[in-house]
Each structure stands twice: as C-alpha cells, then as structure tokens.
C-alpha cells in the first residue's frame, strides 16, 4: 500500500475538514503520552469564524490520500503581521508558515511539505518556517525532547520520526523553545525567599490577583504588558484584540483568580503571570469527545480542579524594567504567591514553565534560580524557498 500512488489536495468540503481533524486521533492512538484534544477545539482553531488569528492571516489546509485513504495532513499559512516584523526577529517579509502536520510515512511527509511550499511560493513567499500550528501563540515547534511524558494544556506532542522527515526535506533549526518543570511542594532556595520577603516590605510593590468580574479590563491590562514585554523577542507577532477575545472565551473556564497575578509598581501595572491548571489531566480520558458524558465530567472538574500540574504559559515584565533587579523581584514574588495557592488550594505538586526561548537569558536565569529543569524541547525549522 505504501507504494500506491499518493495524492495531495486542498481541503474543500465538510467531509474533508472532518477527515483532517480525525487523522491525528488515528495516527497517535498508540502513543500513551498523546492527549487527544477536544474535537470542538480543533475545529474552532481551523475555522476562520472562531479563531481571531484569521483576522490577520490566511491558511490553506491539505490532505494526503493513498487509495482513497487519508494518510497525512498539513496547513500552509501566511500571517500578515508576521510579514511586517523585522527579519532579524525571525520572521519578516517573505516568510510563510506550515503546521498542523501529521503523516503516516516519510513519502507522505515529503509530499505534504512540498504542497505547502508550493502554495507559499504561489503567494510570493520566499521562506518557510514550521511547524507552527497555526499561530506562534498556539502550538509552535516540533517536540524533539520529552516524548516520555504527556504535554500540559496548550502544548504539542509529536511522533519522534517527524524530526528526521522534516530535516530530510531540507529544513534547518531556526530556534528552540523549552519548558521547565519543578517540584512546587518544596520552598524555593533561601536567596529567592529573601528577595520575596524584601519585596513584601516595599510600599512601592503590590502583587494582586485578577478580578474575574472585570475580565475584559484585566485582559486588556495583561495584553498591554505582554505586547510591550515580548516585542523584541524572536518570533514575536503582536496579539490582537480578536485573538484575545477568542482565547478569553476558551480559557475563561480555567481562569482562577488566585492563579493569575498582576504586579504593580507605584500603582502602575508592570508585570503579570498567568498560571493554568493542567486541563489535559481532565480531558485525556475523554478521547476528544464532550458527549455523551464528557461535558458533565469536565464541568464537575472545573468547579475546583485538583491537579498534579500547573502550567505557566505566559509571564512578562514591561520592557523598561527588563534586566533590572526589580524585574527579577516581581517575577519571584508572583511565582511564589502562585506556588502557595497552587499547592494549598488545588493540590498541585508539579509546575511547568514555558515555552521559553532557549536564549532568553532573563527567563533562563529565573528558571535556574528556582531549581527547575528542562523537560521538553521544541524545534522550529526554516528553509529558503
């Protein structure tokens, strides 16, 4: 069957879309560490009416078939905001992307990547970056270390053989993203405790929880800090209001006030830290389905999650304070306050921080100071077209 003719074609019908979604469940079914995402969430990600990312991006989905059987999938996409970024920050003019990649074998992988590249060339792109699914803020990179344990909420998990197939297609590493894990039942080292204690004595510093009844205003505050704090990072593309609105709807059920902190300096919000209970622990047994009983189980879990792992997907300090002692102090204070709440209120014992750019010296230093270790590595590749 592997020698049978292979056809790659665009997704054009509802049946195609269903097949595009379902393929991942079939190909990853044998991996005990793959967490089946909710099908409704996957459908929303690729639906321009439900994903605010499409307000500044276009995408084409492809299926690979052999003898009428779907054996692979890929997306090719162009982010108009990424095109406007400086080339030295990783993207910029002429840069297109591909992602949502799944394939049964090396031949299928090559054909899919070729199809994505051809589409990008037809749109005037001169460079391809991937895998990024679909936004840099969603699931960027290919997992190359950490296949031996399940991903946390909003993190990707990929078959080990994909690395060789992508590199055989001429792709070279462009950037690595890492996550750190740590035992949060243990107090942080004495030096970190002293820094936190000093901050608590300062009249200039206030570390507050978010107010969920003011969700939109709090989201706007965090968005403002985020777009300033991350603006010089490799791969940065500003988050837009439509994206924040859609992400807010998706994440609001797992937003808990004591797990998200905003740091104020002299009354001005200057830093934030978002922590999410690992939703993957609740959805893993559902096999991607909310019905007939998954919805009730998930609602019960969401009342007051008791989890093993908490994930910190985002934190940031305004640019003017970065590389200062104040930035580190605010970060340590937020981390410590959230650590206490995670353990005492949610029964958590493990934390995961990331993703983090592997050369982000400030965040790497913080991760090292709280004695965390790298547990997952994601590789982003690039190729001239």
BELQUILIN-V831119 format. One record per backbone hydrogen bond with DSSP energy under -1.0 kcal/mol. CO is the residue of the C=O (numbers start at 0). NH is the residue of the N-H. E is the energy in kcal/mol with one decimal. If there is no record, write none. Layout:
# BELQUILIN-V831119
CO,NH,E
CO,NH,E
This chain:
# BELQUILIN-V831119
0,3,-1.6
6,64,-3.2
8,62,-2.9
12,16,-2.2
13,17,-2.4
14,18,-2.5
15,19,-2.7
16,20,-2.2
17,21,-2.7
18,22,-1.7
21,25,-1.6
22,26,-2.7
23,27,-1.7
27,30,-1.9
30,33,-1.4
37,41,-1.9
38,42,-2.6
39,43,-1.8
40,44,-1.9
41,45,-1.5
46,49,-2.3
46,50,-1.1
50,53,-1.9
51,54,-2.0
52,55,-1.8
55,79,-2.6
57,77,-2.5
59,75,-2.6
60,10,-2.6
61,73,-1.7
62,8,-2.5
63,70,-3.0
63,71,-1.1
64,6,-2.9
65,68,-1.4
68,65,-2.6
70,103,-2.1
71,63,-2.5
72,101,-1.9
73,61,-2.9
74,98,-1.7
75,59,-2.9
76,96,-2.7
77,57,-2.2
78,82,-1.7
81,84,-1.2
81,91,-1.9
85,88,-1.9
86,89,-2.0
88,234,-4.5
91,94,-1.7
93,125,-2.1
93,126,-1.8
95,128,-2.1
96,76,-2.7
97,131,-2.2
98,74,-2.6
101,72,-2.7
104,108,-2.2
105,109,-2.4
106,110,-2.1
107,111,-2.4
108,112,-2.5
109,113,-2.5
110,114,-2.0
111,115,-2.4
112,116,-2.6
113,117,-2.6
114,118,-2.1
115,119,-2.3
116,120,-2.8
117,121,-2.1
119,124,-2.5
120,123,-2.2
125,384,-2.6
126,95,-2.9
127,382,-2.0
128,97,-1.6
129,380,-3.1
130,140,-2.7
132,138,-1.6
134,137,-1.8
138,132,-1.4
141,378,-2.9
144,376,-2.0
145,148,-1.2
151,154,-1.5
158,161,-1.7
159,162,-1.2
160,164,-1.6
161,165,-2.6
162,166,-2.4
163,167,-2.1
165,170,-1.2
166,169,-1.6
171,381,-2.3
174,379,-2.9
175,357,-2.3
176,377,-3.4
177,355,-2.4
178,374,-2.2
178,375,-1.2
179,352,-2.9
180,372,-2.3
181,350,-2.6
188,192,-2.0
189,193,-2.4
190,194,-1.8
191,195,-2.3
192,196,-2.5
193,197,-2.3
194,198,-1.9
195,199,-2.0
198,201,-1.3
203,265,-2.8
205,263,-3.3
207,261,-2.4
210,213,-1.9
211,214,-1.1
213,217,-2.7
214,218,-2.6
215,219,-2.0
216,220,-1.9
217,221,-2.3
218,222,-2.7
219,223,-2.2
220,224,-1.9
221,225,-3.0
222,226,-2.7
223,227,-1.2
224,228,-3.4
225,229,-2.6
229,232,-2.1
232,235,-1.7
239,243,-2.4
240,244,-2.8
241,245,-2.0
242,246,-3.0
243,247,-2.7
244,248,-1.8
245,249,-1.8
246,250,-3.0
247,251,-2.2
250,253,-2.0
251,254,-1.4
255,258,-2.3
256,209,-1.1
256,259,-1.1
259,209,-1.3
260,272,-2.2
261,207,-2.6
262,269,-3.0
262,270,-1.3
263,205,-2.2
264,267,-1.7
267,264,-2.7
269,317,-2.7
270,262,-2.8
271,315,-1.9
272,260,-2.2
275,310,-2.9
276,278,-1.4
277,280,-1.6
278,281,-1.3
278,282,-2.0
279,283,-2.0
282,285,-1.8
285,288,-1.7
287,38,-2.5
289,294,-3.8
292,296,-1.9
293,297,-2.6
294,298,-2.6
295,299,-2.2
296,300,-2.1
297,301,-2.3
307,348,-2.3
307,349,-2.5
308,277,-2.1
309,351,-2.5
310,275,-3.0
311,353,-2.5
313,273,-2.8
315,271,-2.0
317,320,-1.8
320,323,-1.6
323,327,-1.4
324,328,-2.4
325,329,-2.7
326,330,-2.2
327,331,-2.7
328,332,-2.2
329,333,-2.4
330,334,-2.6
331,335,-2.5
332,336,-2.4
333,337,-2.4
334,338,-2.4
335,339,-2.2
336,340,-1.9
337,341,-2.9
338,342,-2.0
339,343,-2.6
340,344,-2.6
341,347,-2.3
345,306,-1.8
348,183,-1.4
349,309,-2.1
350,181,-1.9
351,311,-3.2
352,179,-2.6
355,177,-2.8
356,359,-2.1
358,360,-1.5
359,363,-2.6
360,364,-2.2
361,365,-1.7
362,366,-2.6
363,367,-2.4
364,368,-2.2
365,369,-1.6
366,371,-2.3
367,370,-1.7
372,180,-2.8
375,178,-2.1
376,143,-3.0
376,144,-1.4
377,176,-2.8
378,141,-2.5
379,173,-3.4
379,174,-1.6
380,129,-2.2
381,171,-2.3
382,127,-2.9
